[in-house]
Amino acid sequence: MIPILVGVFLFLIFLVAIIMSARTWRGWHIATVCLTFIACLFLVVCAALSVKTHVVWRKLHAETEKNLLAAEQEGEELAYGEPDLVKSTQPSLLETKTRLQELLLDRGRIWRNCTPSAPQNNSIVISTVPPDLPQDQVTPNGIGVNTVLYAFKELPAEEGGMKVPAVYLGEFKVLKADPQSVTLQNTLPLQQNQSRHIADRSATWALYEMMPIDSHRIFSDEDTIGQPLDDTDKPVFGEMNEQTLRKIFSLVTGFPPEDPKVGNMIADYMKDGLPATDQDQSEAPEDIWLKLEFEKALKQRVDSNNIDSGISGDYFDPEGYAEVSQLRRGGDGEAEIKINDIGLFPYGYE
């Protein structure tokens, strides 16, 4: 409003000046002044528009720069964790990648949602193409003849939930391999329970190139994990959830969760990671580990001399030294043990 009033005031002054000067000026004088006034108005409008544009873009630049700094800070926190905290409230990208590498270390290739046919002549044909996969997305399975595969029956983790490997069906050898199917034959005698599940054609299979390694933490609450070398009663792998265990074993065995047979099956799982008691002395020796304190310092070579990791086809070379990069110590390849250090050892080291 104020710029308009100022403009009207200046225009009135201009008219008064023109009228007062008309007696002494010639026509071309007045025309020149009028054109100059109009040009000034045009320049004022252009300057106003330029200032407005400049203000808008400066504001947008400031907001964008603020958002960029916030995005960079968020990216740093996601990648490396929160720098001001001893323990970040959420896992960083590096931690997540490391965790994923640990999980995938023993995985090998996996073919999920495979469809079995009826067993014939001590063999069974398995389609490696998921039933609901569009034909244009089908890729060759890459499985070769004589490959050894480990088969699991897939079941929903919960009603309407994602299917997961739930029942171990056995070790199989590939007799015939096609891009979209394989013919399997068991390498070891099947148990009655395995034969019953293999005959069930309503469920899909998961085929593993490498046998998955058992995990102590898969059934536990990781928020309750204790330190293995602390003298506390907190479970090393976290507290086991009895209801979850009963639900899983009921799904696999077909017994109700409250059945005593299910209770007997999960009894050992409920004690996993807890300090051994006098009642546990009758357990199998390999189920009880020893916590030992070192009285002398020791340096022990742990890395293999093989330049290429995994050259022997295993995680350790024939002498027991670590080959894969995730297990290697690095540096001089030696691990140093100091006096009063504590270690956990299986029963074979007693």
C-alpha positions as CSV (number, residue, x, y, z in Angstrom):
1,M,0.0,0.0,0.0
2,I,2.8,2.4,0.9
3,P,4.6,2.1,-2.4
4,I,1.4,2.9,-4.3
5,L,0.8,6.1,-2.2
6,V,4.4,7.1,-2.8
7,G,4.0,6.6,-6.5
8,V,0.7,8.6,-6.6
9,F,2.5,11.4,-4.7
10,L,5.4,11.5,-7.1
11,F,3.0,11.5,-10.1
12,L,1.2,14.5,-8.7
13,I,4.4,16.4,-8.2
14,F,5.4,15.5,-11.8
15,L,2.1,16.9,-13.1
16,V,2.5,20.1,-11.0
17,A,6.0,20.5,-12.3
18,I,5.0,20.1,-15.9
19,I,2.1,22.5,-15.6
20,M,4.3,25.1,-13.9
21,S,7.0,24.7,-16.6
22,A,4.7,24.8,-19.6
23,R,4.9,28.6,-19.8
24,T,8.6,28.7,-20.3
25,W,9.4,25.3,-21.9
26,R,9.0,24.3,-25.4
27,G,7.0,21.3,-26.5
28,W,10.0,19.0,-27.0
29,H,11.2,19.8,-23.4
30,I,7.9,18.6,-22.0
31,A,7.9,15.5,-24.2
32,T,11.4,14.6,-23.1
33,V,10.5,14.9,-19.5
34,C,7.4,12.8,-19.9
35,L,9.4,10.1,-21.7
36,T,12.0,10.2,-19.0
37,F,9.4,9.9,-16.3
38,I,7.8,6.9,-18.1
39,A,11.3,5.3,-18.4
40,C,11.9,5.8,-14.7
41,L,8.6,4.1,-13.9
42,F,9.6,1.2,-16.1
43,L,13.0,0.9,-14.3
44,V,11.2,1.1,-10.9
45,V,9.0,-1.8,-11.9
46,C,11.9,-3.9,-13.2
47,A,13.9,-3.1,-10.0
48,A,10.9,-4.1,-7.8
49,L,10.5,-7.4,-9.7
50,S,14.2,-8.1,-9.4
51,V,14.1,-7.4,-5.7
52,K,11.1,-9.7,-5.3
53,T,12.7,-12.5,-7.3
54,H,15.9,-12.1,-5.3
55,V,14.1,-12.3,-2.0
56,V,12.2,-15.4,-3.1
57,W,15.3,-17.2,-4.3
58,R,17.3,-16.3,-1.2
59,K,14.6,-17.7,1.0
60,L,14.4,-20.9,-1.2
61,H,18.2,-21.2,-1.1
62,A,18.3,-20.8,2.7
63,E,15.6,-23.5,3.1
64,T,17.3,-25.8,0.7
65,E,20.7,-25.3,2.4
66,K,19.0,-26.1,5.7
67,N,17.4,-29.2,4.4
68,L,20.7,-30.3,2.8
69,L,22.5,-30.0,6.1
70,A,19.8,-31.9,7.8
71,A,19.9,-34.6,5.1
72,E,23.8,-34.8,5.3
73,Q,23.6,-35.1,9.1
74,E,20.9,-37.8,8.8
75,G,23.0,-39.7,6.3
76,E,26.1,-39.5,8.6
77,E,24.0,-40.9,11.5
78,L,22.6,-43.7,9.3
79,A,26.0,-44.6,8.0
80,Y,28.1,-44.2,11.1
81,G,25.7,-43.8,14.0
82,E,25.0,-40.9,16.3
83,P,28.4,-39.3,17.1
84,D,27.3,-37.8,20.4
85,L,26.1,-41.1,21.9
86,V,28.2,-44.0,23.3
87,K,25.6,-46.4,21.8
88,S,23.5,-45.2,19.0
89,T,19.7,-45.6,19.4
90,Q,19.5,-47.3,16.0
91,P,22.0,-49.4,14.1
92,S,24.2,-47.6,11.6
93,L,24.5,-48.6,8.0
94,L,28.0,-50.0,8.7
95,E,26.7,-52.1,11.6
96,T,23.8,-53.3,9.5
97,K,26.1,-54.3,6.6
98,T,28.4,-56.1,9.0
99,R,25.5,-57.9,10.5
100,L,24.3,-58.9,7.0
101,Q,27.7,-60.2,6.1
102,E,27.8,-62.3,9.2
103,L,24.4,-63.7,8.4
104,L,25.3,-64.4,4.8
105,L,28.8,-65.9,5.6
106,D,27.4,-69.4,5.7
107,R,24.5,-69.1,3.3
108,G,25.6,-69.9,-0.2
109,R,22.9,-69.9,-2.8
110,I,19.2,-70.4,-1.8
111,W,16.2,-71.3,-3.9
112,R,12.9,-70.5,-2.2
113,N,9.3,-71.3,-3.0
114,C,10.2,-74.5,-4.9
115,T,7.3,-76.8,-5.9
116,P,7.8,-80.6,-5.3
117,S,6.2,-83.3,-7.4
118,A,5.2,-86.8,-6.2
119,P,8.2,-88.9,-5.3
120,Q,9.0,-91.7,-7.8
121,N,11.6,-94.4,-7.9
122,N,13.4,-93.0,-4.8
123,S,13.7,-89.6,-6.4
124,I,11.7,-86.4,-6.6
125,V,11.4,-83.6,-9.2
126,I,11.5,-80.1,-7.8
127,S,10.5,-77.0,-9.8
128,T,12.7,-74.1,-8.8
129,V,10.3,-71.5,-10.4
130,P,7.9,-70.0,-7.8
131,P,4.3,-70.7,-8.8
132,D,3.3,-67.0,-8.9
133,L,6.4,-65.7,-10.7
134,P,5.7,-64.1,-14.2
135,Q,7.2,-66.0,-17.0
136,D,9.3,-63.0,-18.2
137,Q,11.0,-62.9,-14.8
138,V,12.0,-66.6,-14.7
139,T,15.8,-67.1,-14.7
140,P,17.9,-70.4,-14.9
141,N,18.5,-71.9,-11.4
142,G,22.2,-72.5,-12.1
143,I,22.2,-75.9,-10.3
144,G,24.5,-78.5,-11.7
145,V,24.4,-82.3,-11.7
146,N,25.8,-84.0,-8.5
147,T,25.3,-80.8,-6.5
148,V,24.4,-81.6,-2.9
149,L,21.4,-79.6,-1.6
150,Y,19.8,-79.3,1.8
151,A,16.0,-79.2,1.6
152,F,13.5,-77.6,4.0
153,K,9.8,-77.6,4.0
154,E,8.4,-74.0,4.0
155,L,5.5,-73.1,6.3
156,P,3.9,-69.7,7.2
157,A,5.5,-68.2,10.3
158,E,2.0,-67.2,11.4
159,E,-1.4,-67.2,9.8
160,G,-1.3,-65.3,6.6
161,G,2.4,-64.5,7.2
162,M,5.6,-65.0,5.2
163,K,6.6,-68.6,4.6
164,V,9.9,-69.7,6.2
165,P,11.9,-72.9,6.2
166,A,10.4,-74.9,9.1
167,V,11.1,-78.6,8.7
168,Y,14.4,-80.2,7.6
169,L,13.7,-82.7,4.9
170,G,17.2,-84.1,4.4
171,E,20.3,-84.0,2.3
172,F,19.8,-84.6,-1.4
173,K,22.0,-85.1,-4.5
174,V,21.0,-83.7,-7.9
175,L,20.6,-86.5,-10.4
176,K,19.3,-84.3,-13.2
177,A,19.5,-80.6,-13.6
178,D,17.4,-78.4,-15.9
179,P,17.2,-74.6,-16.0
180,Q,13.9,-74.6,-14.1
181,S,13.9,-77.9,-12.2
182,V,16.1,-80.5,-10.6
183,T,15.7,-84.2,-9.8
184,L,16.8,-85.0,-6.3
185,Q,17.7,-88.3,-4.5
186,N,18.3,-88.5,-0.8
187,T,21.9,-89.3,0.2
188,L,21.0,-90.6,3.7
189,P,18.1,-92.8,4.9
190,L,15.0,-90.6,5.6
191,Q,13.3,-90.6,9.0
192,Q,9.7,-91.4,9.2
193,N,8.8,-87.8,10.0
194,Q,10.8,-86.6,6.9
195,S,9.1,-89.0,4.6
196,R,5.8,-87.8,5.8
197,H,6.6,-84.2,5.1
198,I,8.2,-85.0,1.7
199,A,4.9,-86.7,0.6
200,D,3.0,-83.5,1.4
201,R,2.8,-81.7,-2.0
202,S,0.8,-78.8,-0.7
203,A,3.8,-77.1,0.8
204,T,6.8,-75.5,-1.0
205,W,10.5,-76.2,-0.4
206,A,13.6,-74.2,0.2
207,L,16.8,-75.6,-1.2
208,Y,20.1,-74.6,0.4
209,E,23.5,-75.0,-1.3
210,M,25.1,-74.9,2.2
211,M,23.6,-76.3,5.3
212,P,22.5,-73.3,7.5
213,I,24.4,-73.0,10.8
214,D,22.3,-73.2,13.9
215,S,22.0,-69.9,15.8
216,H,21.6,-69.6,19.5
217,R,19.9,-66.2,19.2
218,I,17.2,-67.1,16.7
219,F,14.7,-67.9,19.5
220,S,15.9,-65.4,22.0
221,D,15.3,-61.8,23.1
222,E,18.4,-59.9,22.1
223,D,17.6,-57.0,24.5
224,T,18.4,-59.4,27.4
225,I,21.8,-60.7,26.1
226,G,24.5,-60.9,28.8
227,Q,28.2,-60.7,28.3
228,P,29.7,-64.2,27.9
229,L,32.7,-63.4,30.2
230,D,30.7,-61.6,32.9
231,D,29.9,-63.4,36.2
232,T,26.2,-62.6,35.9
233,D,23.2,-64.8,35.6
234,K,22.0,-63.1,32.4
235,P,21.7,-65.6,29.6
236,V,24.5,-65.3,27.1
237,F,22.2,-65.4,24.1
238,G,19.2,-63.7,25.6
239,E,16.1,-65.0,27.3
240,M,14.3,-67.7,25.4
241,N,10.7,-67.0,24.7
242,E,8.8,-70.2,25.7
243,Q,5.6,-69.2,23.9
244,T,7.5,-68.7,20.6
245,L,9.3,-72.0,21.0
246,R,6.1,-73.9,21.7
247,K,4.5,-72.3,18.7
248,I,7.3,-73.1,16.3
249,F,7.7,-76.8,17.5
250,S,3.9,-77.2,17.4
251,L,4.0,-76.0,13.8
252,V,6.7,-78.5,12.9
253,T,5.5,-81.5,14.8
254,G,1.8,-81.1,14.6
255,F,1.4,-81.5,18.4
256,P,-0.6,-78.8,20.3
257,P,1.7,-76.2,21.9
258,E,0.6,-77.3,25.4
259,D,1.5,-81.0,24.6
260,P,4.1,-82.4,27.1
261,K,6.1,-83.7,24.1
262,V,6.6,-80.1,22.9
263,G,7.6,-79.2,26.4
264,N,10.3,-81.9,26.4
265,M,11.6,-80.7,23.0
266,I,12.0,-77.1,24.1
267,A,13.5,-77.9,27.5
268,D,17.1,-77.7,26.3
269,Y,16.4,-74.5,24.3
270,M,15.1,-72.8,27.5
271,K,18.4,-73.4,29.2
272,D,20.6,-72.3,26.3
273,G,23.2,-69.8,27.4
274,L,22.4,-70.1,31.2
275,P,25.0,-71.0,33.8
276,A,25.1,-74.8,34.3
277,T,23.7,-76.1,37.5
278,D,24.3,-79.4,39.5
279,Q,21.3,-80.9,37.7
280,D,23.0,-80.3,34.4
281,Q,25.9,-82.5,35.1
282,S,24.1,-85.4,33.6
283,E,23.7,-83.6,30.3
284,A,25.9,-84.5,27.2
285,P,29.4,-83.1,27.8
286,E,29.4,-81.2,24.5
287,D,26.4,-79.2,25.8
288,I,28.4,-77.6,28.7
289,W,31.3,-75.2,28.0
290,L,34.0,-74.1,30.3
291,K,35.0,-70.6,31.3
292,L,38.7,-70.5,32.0
293,E,41.1,-67.8,33.1
294,F,44.6,-67.6,31.7
295,E,47.5,-67.5,34.2
296,K,50.2,-67.0,31.5
297,A,50.4,-64.7,28.5
298,L,50.2,-66.3,25.1
299,K,50.6,-65.3,21.4
300,Q,49.0,-67.7,19.0
301,R,48.9,-67.7,15.2
302,V,45.3,-67.8,14.0
303,D,45.5,-66.7,10.3
304,S,46.3,-69.0,7.4
305,N,49.2,-68.2,5.1
306,N,47.0,-68.6,2.0
307,I,46.9,-65.4,0.1
308,D,43.5,-66.1,-1.4
309,S,40.8,-66.6,1.3
310,G,38.9,-69.8,1.1
311,I,41.4,-71.5,-1.1
312,S,40.8,-74.9,0.6
313,G,37.0,-74.6,0.1
314,D,36.4,-74.1,3.9
315,Y,36.6,-71.3,6.4
316,F,39.8,-72.8,7.9
317,D,42.7,-74.5,6.2
318,P,43.7,-78.1,6.9
319,E,45.8,-77.0,9.9
320,G,42.9,-75.0,11.5
321,Y,44.0,-71.5,10.6
322,A,41.4,-69.0,9.4
323,E,41.2,-68.4,5.7
324,V,38.1,-66.2,5.0
325,S,38.5,-62.5,5.6
326,Q,35.7,-62.2,8.1
327,L,37.6,-64.6,10.5
328,R,41.1,-63.4,9.9
329,R,42.9,-61.5,12.6
330,G,45.0,-59.3,10.2
331,G,48.4,-57.7,10.9
332,D,50.8,-60.4,11.8
333,G,48.0,-63.0,11.9
334,E,48.5,-63.6,15.6
335,A,46.1,-63.3,18.6
336,E,47.5,-62.1,21.9
337,I,46.2,-63.5,25.2
338,K,47.0,-61.6,28.3
339,I,47.2,-62.7,31.9
340,N,43.8,-62.9,33.6
341,D,42.0,-63.0,30.2
342,I,39.0,-65.2,30.2
343,G,37.9,-67.6,27.4
344,L,35.1,-70.1,26.7
345,F,36.1,-73.5,25.6
346,P,34.1,-76.7,24.6
347,Y,34.3,-79.8,26.6
348,G,37.2,-81.2,24.4
349,Y,39.6,-78.7,26.0
350,E,39.0,-79.8,29.6
